[in-house]
Amino acid sequence: AAIEARGRACASRRELLDELVVRTARHGSVLKITATDASRGLLRLFGRAPRGQLDLELEVPANIPVKLSDGDGDLEVAGVQSLDLSDDAGDVRVHDIAGDVSVDDKAGDVVVENVGGSVRLRDTSGDLTARHVHGDVIVLADTSGQVTVDDVSGSLRVLAGSASRVRFGRVGGSVELPARVE
């Protein structure tokens, strides 16, 4: 079960590329990959840093659960067993996940499609979309933006204080939406 990592770094000056450090560490069954810039600390993966950019692509076996934390930039995850994702900024696309998906996103749009299990979403800013989910969809929080849910075998639950606009269709189970107080 091999894990492969590929990346491409771009910068306005050669010295910035020389300062880039990518480290891997394995602790039991956990692999941690960290990208840093020697002069400024943690580098923003998958997106633009103030003076440079690092695009990182990871390939992992499809039968392992993935826990991922991303600081800034767009992110796509596909074809893994399950996903627990924490993202600070940038758009997120998640698709073709065999089991459950949990996304905690601070800023940016989130699209989750083709999930074999249940989906839990939390977002501070941006739109949330969940389609083709075989389990339940639970929206824990979405303080701004729209929530769109379609083709869910289980139930849809949007908790109080979530989402100013909710659109849904083809939900196999119950639908629970927060009451509106005008």
Secondary structure, 3 states (H helix, E strand, C coil): CCCEEEEEEEECCHHHHHCEEEEEEEECCEEEEEEEECCCEECCECEECCCEEEEEEEECCCCCEEEEEECCCCEEEECCCEEEEEECCCCEEEEEECCCEEEEECCCCEEEEEECCCEEEEECCCCEEEEEECCCEEEEEECCCEEEEEEECCCEEECCCCCCEEEEEEECCCEECCCCCC
